[in-house]
């Protein structure tokens, strides 16, 4: 033990300090000099998270990882209780990627007064797409992100673009509320067959994992249509056909084409194709960037 928390290391590798309380984090953060990057997670870390940590390591002098399963962003019928908690394995990932501090607080330490009465309102975008399917979700996400930015006092924060709406809203929150942090989006990490890495993939059976490929297949078909100079309607049609609605075994929630800021209106030039679907009892999301010919 140290004054700040538990030190996790091997004989030759990086030393990572595990912290559980605000006081421990404050003491450890006070001695860090230079730029600080934070990677916020709910644990169950995989190669996608490790990519975020490596990106943070390249940009920041010190890296803090937060591991907290945030109850505010789970609905009453969602998977808060069964969400995987794998702290020991997560610490190994953090150590291997060179994280300096891991902050893994309890719910009571994050919300000492109980669930907060004051929460961040994500605005209209927070009620669309993921917000439409999961009411209140982004209120919980942005509230915990703001709290963790305050506690870590980070200069940069890194988010995976698989959760593209989340990255967009965090960036917008920091801009609108004058939070002095750079929000860095990191491209989605995929399996060799195209499936986007996600902590929820572990819920899938072998057969369901094959069904889940319908999401990335739809995105790939849409991107290929865009590369061929097709217009927005044709791109969406190609994506829907490739998804195989009603035939793939996945239940489509949404498949939309929008601009990079997720604003409504006609899409020209840079664009984003986003998909969400249920595979068995697991809800998965994915997205891909593409470019539409402005003349199409």
ZIPESUL-V999814 format. One record per residue. RES is the residue in one small letter. SS is DSSP state (a for helix, b for strand, c for the rest). OMEGA is omega in radians with two decimals (999 if undefined). D_LAST is the distance of its C-alpha to the last C-alpha in Angstrom with 2 decimals. Layout:
# ZIPESUL-V999814
res=(RES:RES)
ss=(SS:SS)
omega=(OMEGA:OMEGA)
d_last=(D_LAST:D_LAST)
This chain:
# ZIPESUL-V999814
res=(x:x:x:x:x:x:x:x:x:x:x:x:x:x:x:x:x:x:x:x:x:x:x:x:x:x:x:x:x:x:x:x:x:x:x:x:x:x:x:x:x:x:x:x:x:x:x:x:x:x:x:x:x:x:x:x:x:x:x:x:x:x:x:x:x:x:x:x:x:x:x:x:x:x:x:x:x:x:x:x:x:x:x:x:x:x:x:x:x:x:x:x:x:x:x:x:x:x:x:x:x:x:x:x:x:x:x:x:x:x:x:x:x:x:x:x:x:x:x:x:x:x:x:x:x:x:x:x:x:x:x:x:x:x:x:x:x:x:x:x:x:x:x:x:x:x:x:x:x:x:x:x:x:x:x:x:x:x:x:x:x:x:x:x:x:x:x:x:x:x:x:x:x:x:x:x:x:x:x:x:x:x:x:x:x:x:x:x:x:x:x:x:x:x:x:x:x:x:x:x:x:x:x:x:x:x:x:x:x:x:x:x:x:x:x:x:x:x:x:x:x:x:x:x:x:x:x:x:x:x:x:x:x:x:x:x:x:x:x:x:x:x:x:x:x:x:x:x:x:x:x:x:x:x:x:x:x:x:x:x:x:x:x:x:x:x:x:x:x:x:x:x:x:x:x:x:x:x:x:x:x:x:x:x:x:x:x:x:x:x:x:x:x:x:x:x)
ss=(c:c:c:c:c:b:b:b:c:c:c:c:c:c:c:b:b:b:b:c:c:a:a:a:a:a:a:a:a:a:c:c:c:c:c:b:b:b:b:b:b:c:c:c:c:c:a:a:a:a:a:a:a:a:a:a:a:a:a:c:c:b:b:b:b:b:b:c:c:c:a:a:a:c:c:c:c:c:c:c:c:c:c:c:c:c:a:a:a:a:a:a:a:a:a:a:a:c:c:c:b:b:b:c:c:c:a:a:a:a:c:c:c:c:c:c:c:c:c:c:c:c:c:a:a:a:a:c:c:a:a:a:a:c:c:c:a:a:a:a:a:a:a:a:a:a:a:a:a:a:a:a:c:c:c:b:b:b:b:b:a:a:a:a:a:a:a:a:a:a:a:a:a:a:a:a:c:c:c:c:c:b:b:b:b:b:c:c:c:b:c:c:c:c:c:b:c:c:a:a:a:a:a:c:c:a:a:a:a:a:a:a:a:a:a:a:a:a:a:a:a:a:a:a:a:a:a:c:c:c:c:a:a:a:a:a:a:a:a:a:a:a:a:c:c:c:c:c:c:c:b:b:b:b:b:b:b:b:c:c:c:c:c:c:c:c:c:c:b:b:b:b:b:b:b:b:b:b:b:c:c:b:b:b:b:b:b:b:b:b:b:b:c:c:c:c)
omega=(2.98:3.11:-3.06:-3.08:-3.10:3.11:-3.11:-3.11:2.91:-3.07:-3.02:-3.01:-3.05:3.07:3.12:-3.08:-3.14:-3.09:-3.11:-3.06:3.08:-3.11:3.10:3.13:-3.13:3.13:-3.11:-3.13:-3.05:-3.08:3.12:3.09:-3.10:-3.08:-3.13:3.04:3.12:3.04:-3.08:-3.11:2.97:3.13:-3.03:-2.99:3.13:-3.06:3.09:3.08:-3.13:3.06:3.07:-3.12:3.11:3.09:3.10:3.14:-3.14:-3.03:-2.98:3.07:3.13:-3.11:3.03:3.03:3.02:3.10:-3.07:3.06:-2.95:-3.09:-3.08:-3.07:3.07:3.06:-3.07:-3.12:-3.11:-2.83:-3.12:-3.07:-3.10:3.12:-3.01:3.02:-3.03:-2.96:-3.09:3.10:3.12:3.13:3.10:3.07:-3.12:3.13:-3.12:-3.12:3.04:3.07:3.12:-3.09:2.98:3.14:-3.10:-3.06:2.98:3.06:-3.13:3.14:3.10:-3.11:-3.02:3.12:-3.03:-3.13:-3.04:3.08:3.11:-3.13:3.14:3.08:-3.07:-3.12:-3.04:-3.13:-3.14:3.12:-3.12:3.09:3.13:-3.13:3.10:3.14:-3.07:-3.07:3.12:-3.06:-3.06:2.97:3.13:-3.13:-3.07:3.11:-3.12:3.10:3.12:3.12:-3.12:3.04:3.10:-3.07:-3.10:-3.09:-3.08:3.03:3.13:3.04:-2.97:-3.14:3.07:-3.10:3.01:3.05:-2.94:3.12:3.09:3.12:-3.11:-3.12:3.07:3.11:-3.13:3.10:-3.12:3.10:-3.03:-3.10:3.08:3.08:-3.01:3.12:3.07:3.12:-3.05:3.05:-3.11:-3.07:-3.12:3.06:-3.05:2.95:3.13:3.14:3.06:-3.13:3.11:3.12:3.13:3.07:-3.12:3.12:-3.11:3.08:-3.01:2.97:3.11:3.13:3.14:3.12:3.08:3.09:-3.09:3.12:3.10:3.13:-3.12:3.09:3.11:-3.14:-3.13:3.13:3.10:3.14:3.13:3.09:3.11:3.12:3.12:3.09:3.14:3.14:-3.03:-3.12:-3.13:3.09:3.13:3.11:3.13:3.14:3.13:3.14:-3.13:3.09:3.11:-3.12:-3.14:-3.10:-3.06:-3.05:3.06:3.11:-3.06:3.02:3.03:3.03:-2.98:3.06:-3.06:3.12:-3.03:3.11:3.13:3.11:3.10:3.08:3.13:-3.10:3.07:3.10:-3.13:-3.08:3.10:3.07:-3.05:-3.12:3.01:-3.11:3.03:3.02:-2.97:3.12:-3.08:3.11:-3.10:3.06:3.10:3.11:3.11:3.03:3.01:-3.12:3.07:3.06:-3.10:-3.10:-3.08:999)
d_last=(62.65:61.94:62.19:58.49:58.07:58.04:57.29:55.41:55.66:56.91:59.41:56.90:53.60:52.18:54.05:52.05:53.75:53.34:53.70:54.08:54.97:53.76:56.97:56.48:52.92:54.11:56.89:54.72:51.90:54.47:55.38:51.88:51.10:47.87:44.39:44.07:41.08:40.97:39.28:39.59:39.95:41.56:43.23:42.93:41.46:39.57:37.85:34.89:37.38:39.11:35.91:35.78:39.43:38.95:36.15:38.55:41.38:39.45:38.67:41.78:45.51:46.26:44.35:45.16:43.97:44.36:44.98:45.14:44.20:43.36:44.61:42.70:39.36:40.67:40.81:43.99:42.77:41.11:42.55:44.41:47.71:46.39:43.96:45.31:47.73:48.38:49.79:51.85:49.01:46.70:49.28:49.33:45.57:45.98:48.93:47.25:44.23:46.56:46.38:49.25:49.55:48.62:48.99:49.51:50.92:52.17:50.74:53.91:53.42:49.79:50.65:54.37:54.50:52.75:49.21:48.09:48.12:45.75:42.30:39.00:36.65:33.07:31.63:28.91:26.80:30.01:30.15:26.69:25.64:28.77:30.67:30.08:31.40:34.10:35.49:37.13:35.78:34.22:37.27:39.31:36.99:36.74:40.45:41.58:39.19:40.60:44.12:43.65:42.19:45.30:47.65:46.30:45.56:42.79:40.89:37.92:36.71:34.60:32.44:30.59:26.86:27.40:28.47:25.36:26.00:29.54:28.66:26.40:29.24:31.93:30.13:29.71:33.38:34.61:32.73:33.78:37.36:37.92:38.78:39.33:37.66:34.63:32.46:31.23:28.66:29.41:26.98:27.80:30.50:30.26:32.72:32.38:30.90:28.13:29.89:29.61:33.10:34.56:38.13:37.55:36.92:40.71:40.91:39.14:41.29:40.58:38.96:36.92:35.65:34.15:32.55:31.12:28.99:26.66:25.18:24.28:23.26:20.62:19.30:19.35:17.46:14.67:14.61:14.71:11.73:9.72:11.52:10.59:6.86:6.55:5.01:8.01:10.11:10.16:11.03:13.73:14.96:15.48:17.33:19.45:20.43:21.46:23.39:25.30:26.12:29.64:30.30:30.00:32.90:31.01:30.55:27.12:27.37:23.75:20.42:17.87:14.71:15.25:15.21:17.94:20.50:20.00:19.45:18.24:15.31:11.50:10.30:8.37:9.75:12.97:13.45:16.32:16.85:20.37:22.76:26.38:28.73:32.43:34.06:37.60:38.91:36.63:33.45:30.94:27.80:25.21:21.86:19.62:17.39:13.95:11.06:7.38:5.34:5.59:3.80:0.00)
